[in-house]
C-alpha cells in the first residue's frame, strides 16, 4: 500500500488548559501526557511534515499560548513553508502578544467561545473568560488577521444559534463554525447533558439557512451530529490518510482519540523520523485501506466515502475498533446510538461534569 500524503499537521503543543469545558475531547488522562518536545524539536516536526506533503499546521492543545516558546514554534512552521494557524481560547494572550506571533509568520486564528450568553459561556468554560475572549477577537481583527469563530453546539446552547450568529457578525469574523460535540473523552462522559434533541437541531438548521440568506458573511458551517444521521462521518477523512497529529509527548497519531485504542502501537517523533512514524508504525496502518473491514462495511458501496465511520467511536461505544461505527444506519449495533438519541428527546438542561484544569 502506498503511504498517503498528509495535508494537515495537527500540532498539539500541550494538553494544559485554563478552561474546564465539559465537552473537551482530549484524553481523560491528559495530565499524564507531558510536553515532551521543545521548540527545536517542533521545528523538525514542521520541516519533516512539509517534506511528506503537509501544507497547513494547526497549533493547538490544550491551550497553545501556554507555551513560552510559541513564537519560535510559529517561526519554524513559517520557515517550513507551512500555513501556521493558531487554535486558542484567547484568554491568556494580551493583544500585544499577537504582534510577535504575526511577525514570526502566523497566518490565521481560530477562537473558541462557549456561548453567546456571557454567564452560560463562563459556566461551560468553568472560569470567567467571556469578555477576555471578545477582547482577543477584536485585537485579532484590528491586526487584519483572518479569524474563525468556533462555537461547540450542544443541548445547552443550540437554541441560541441566532444570538451566536449575531455575535459572530459583531466580531466581524470570516467564518463561524457551529461545531457539534464530538463524543470522546469528557464529552462522552457528559453525553446525556450535551446531546441535543432532533427538534433543537432542526430549529438550529432553519435559523442557519435564514442567516445565510440574509448575508454571505460570515460563512456559517454547521453539520447535523452523526448521532442524528443515517451515515457516519468519515474517520478524519480516512484513518491515516490526510491528517497527521503529533501529541505533546511527540507520539504520532491519526487523531487524538486513537491513543485510547488498545493493542495499537504508535511511534514517537525523535525516536524515529516523522516519515517512519507516519508510514510504518503498526497503529497508523491498522485501519488504512479496506482489508480490516468487517461486514457490512466490506461490501458497502459507501466504504470508500465514509471508511466505515469512526474507529474511535466504534471502540468507545462497542469495545471493538474494527466494528461498523454505530452511527451508521446499517450497523448491526445501531442500538448503541439510538438509545442515546432517544434519551436526548425532551426538554431541560442537565448537569455537566467539568474537566480538571491546569494552566501552569
N, C-alpha and C positions, 0 to 999 in steps of 0.2 A: 504494500500500500504506500502510495506517495504521501509524504508528510505535507499536510495543508499549510498554507501561508497564513499566519495570524495577522489580522489587520489592526487589531486594537490591543494595546498593552494596558492592563489594569494594574496599577502600582499601588498596592495597599501599604502605605508608608508606616502606619501604626494602627493598632486597634484601640488605643486610648481615645477617650472622648469625654467632653464635659457634659454631654446630654445623656438622658436615660430613656430614650424612646422605646415604647412598648412594642413597636413593630420592627425593631432592629433585627436584621437578618445575619449579622455577624455571628460567629460561633459562640455558643453558650459559655465555653471555656476560654473566651477571648483574652482574659487576663494572663493566661499561661503562655500566650504567644508573644514573645519579646521582640523588640525592634532589633533585628539581627544584622541589618545592612546599613553601613554608613553612606554618606553622600557619594563617595568614590565608587563604592560597590553598586549603588543605584545607577551611577553613570555608566558602568559597564553593562548593566542590565539594559539601559536605554540603547546603547550602541549595538549590542547583540540582537535586541529585538528589531531594530531597524534593519539589520542585516538579514533577518528572517523575513522581512517584508512589512513589518508594522509601520503605520503612518500616524497613529494617534496614541497618546498616552493620557489616561485618566489618573490624576494624582488624588488618591482617595484614602479612606481608612474605614473606621475611626475618623478622627479629625486630623487631617494632614498638616494644618497650621500649627499643631503642637511640635512639629519638627523644627528645631532651631536652624537646621541646615536646609530648609525648604528652598531658599533662593538658589543654593548650589545645585540642588536636585533639578530645579526648573532649568537652570543653565545647561546642565548635562543633557536634558531632554531636547532643548533647542539645538545644542551642538550636534546631536544625533539626527537632526532634521525631522524630529517628531513634532507633532502638534500638541503642546502641553495644555491640558485642560484641568482646572482645579475644581474639585468637588468638596464643598465645605458647608458647615453650618453657619459660618460667618460671625461667630460670637467672640473669637479670641484674637482677631486681627484688626488693628486700628486702620483707618483709611490710609494713613501714611505708609503703613506696612505693605500696601499693594504696590507702591511705586518700585521698590527693588525687585519684586517679582515680575512686574511688567518689563522693567529694564533687562531682566535676565531672559525674557522670552515668553512669558505667559501669554496665551492667546485668548482664552475664554474662561468663564467661571460658571459653575452650577451651584446655586444656593438652595439649600433646603429650608422651607418654612413649614411648620406643622399644621397651620390653620390660618384662616383669615381673622378669626376672633383671637385677640391677644391672650385672654385668660385661658382659652382652650389650647392655644398653641403652647403656652408655657406649661400647662398641665401635662400635655403629651411629652414635651421635651424633658419634663422633670426639673426644670430650672427656669428662672426668669430670663428670657432671651429674645422675645419677640421684637422689642424696639431696637435692640442691637442688630438684629438681622435686617430690619428695614434700613437702618443707617448704613450698614455694609452694602446693601443693594444699591443705594443711592451713590455711594462712593465709587462703586464699580462703574456705574453708568456715567458718572462725572468724568471718569478717565477714558471713556469711549470704548470700554471693553465689552464684548458681547456677553450677555448674561442669560442663562437658562434658569427659570424658577421651577424647582421640583417640590411638589406637594403630594405626599403619600395620602391617598384617598382610602378612607376606612369608614366603618359604621358611624363613628362619632362626628365626622366632618363632611361626609358626602352630600348632605343636604344643604351645605353652604357653598356649593360649586359656583353659584352666581357671585357671591362675595369674594371668593378666591380669584375668579377671573377679573373682577373689578380691581382687586389688589395688584394683580399682575399688570394690568393696564396702567395703574397709578405709578408703578415702579418702572414702567417702560421697558419690560423685558422682551427679548426677541422670541422666546418660546416658553410656554407653560406646559410642563409635563405633569399631568394628573396621573401619578403612578400608583397603580393598585398594589396593595400589600403583597409581598412575596412570602409565603408561609414557610419560613425556615427559622431556626434559632428562636429568639424571643417571640417573633411573630407567630410561630406555630403554637407556642405556649399560650398566647393570647388570642388564638383564632376565634373563639366564641365571642370575644368582645370586639373584634375587628372586622369580621366578615359582614359586608352589607347585605341587605335583603335584595331580592330581584327588583322589587318596586323602587327602592332607593336608587339602584343603578340605572333603571330606565328613566327616572326623573333626571338624573345627572346627565345621561346621554342626550336627552332632549334639550337641556339647558346649554350643553356644549354646542350642539348643532345651531341653536339660536344665536349664540355668541359668535360663532364662525360666520354666520350670515350677516351679522352687524358689522364686523371688521375683520380684516385679514391679520391684524396684529393685536396681540401676539399670536403666533402659531400655537394652536392648542392640541396637544396629544392626549388621548385617553383610550384605554382599551378595557373591554369587559374582562374581569378576572377569569382565569381559566376554570375556577370552581363553578362559574355560571355559564360555561360554554360546553359545546359538544366535542370540540377538537382541542388537543393540548397545545401549549406553547412549544415552539422548537427549543431544544435544550441549548441555550446560548448560541443559537444559530448552528447547532450541531456540536456535540462533545469534542473538544479539542480541534475545532475547525477554524474559527475566526477569532476567538477571544483567548488571550494568554494572560493569566493572572499570576502575579508574584505576591505572596503574603508577606507580612512584616518580617518573618524569620528567614525569608528567602526561598521558601517552598514554592514550586511552580505547579499551578493547578489549572484546570479548565474553567473553574468557577470557585467562589469562596466556600460554598457549601460542600464541595466534593471532599474536603478534608475530613468530613464526618463519616464518609463511606468506609466500612470495614473491609479489610483484605486488599486494599489498593495501595500500591507502592508509588509514591511520588518522590521526586528528587529535588534537592536544594541547589539553587544557584550558588556558586562558589565552590561547592564540592564537585560539580560538573558544569559544563558550559550550558548556556541557555538553550542552544540548539539540541543538546543531548536531553535536557530536561523536558523540552517540548516534544521532540520527535521520538525518543526512545524509552522514556520512563513507562513501566508497565501500566501504571494508573492512567496515564494520558492516552494509552492505546486501548484501554479496556472496553470503551464504548464508541470507538471510532468505526465508521463504516456501518455495516448491517449484519455481520456474521454473529454478533452477540444476541440478536433479536429473537424473542420468543413469539409464538402466535398470540394474538392476531397480527402483531406488528410485522412479522416476517413476510407475510403475503399481502399486506395492506398497500393499496395504491398510493397512499399518502406518506409512506415511510420515508421517502427522500425529502419530504417537505417538513414534517414535524419530528422526524428522528425518534419516534416512539415517545415523544414528550420528555419530561424532565427526569433524569436519573435520580437526582437528589430527592425529588418529591416522591418518586416511587418507593425509595428506601424509607423516607420519613413516615409515609403512611402505611406501607405494606411490609417493610423489612426486607425487601428484595429490590436491589438497584437495577436488575435486569428485567423487571416486570413492566408491563404496559402501564404508563402513567395513568392512575385512576381518573385524571381529568378528562381522559378520552371517553367518548360515549360508547366505544366498543370494548372498553377494558373489562375483563372478567371480574375485577374487584372494584367496579364503579361505585359500589355502595359506600366506600370509604369517603368519597366526595359528596355523594347525595345526602348522606347523614349530616355532614357539616352544613351543607346548603339548606337543608330543611330546618336545622337548628337556628339558622340566621333569620328565618322569617319572623315577622312580628316587629314591634317597635321597642324602643327603650335602649338606654345606654348601659353598658355592662362594665364592671371594674377591670382596670388594666394592671398587669404586673410589670413593673418597670425594670429595665436593665440596670445593673450596677454601673456606677460611673467611675472614671479615672481621668483626671486632667493633668496629671503630673508626669 
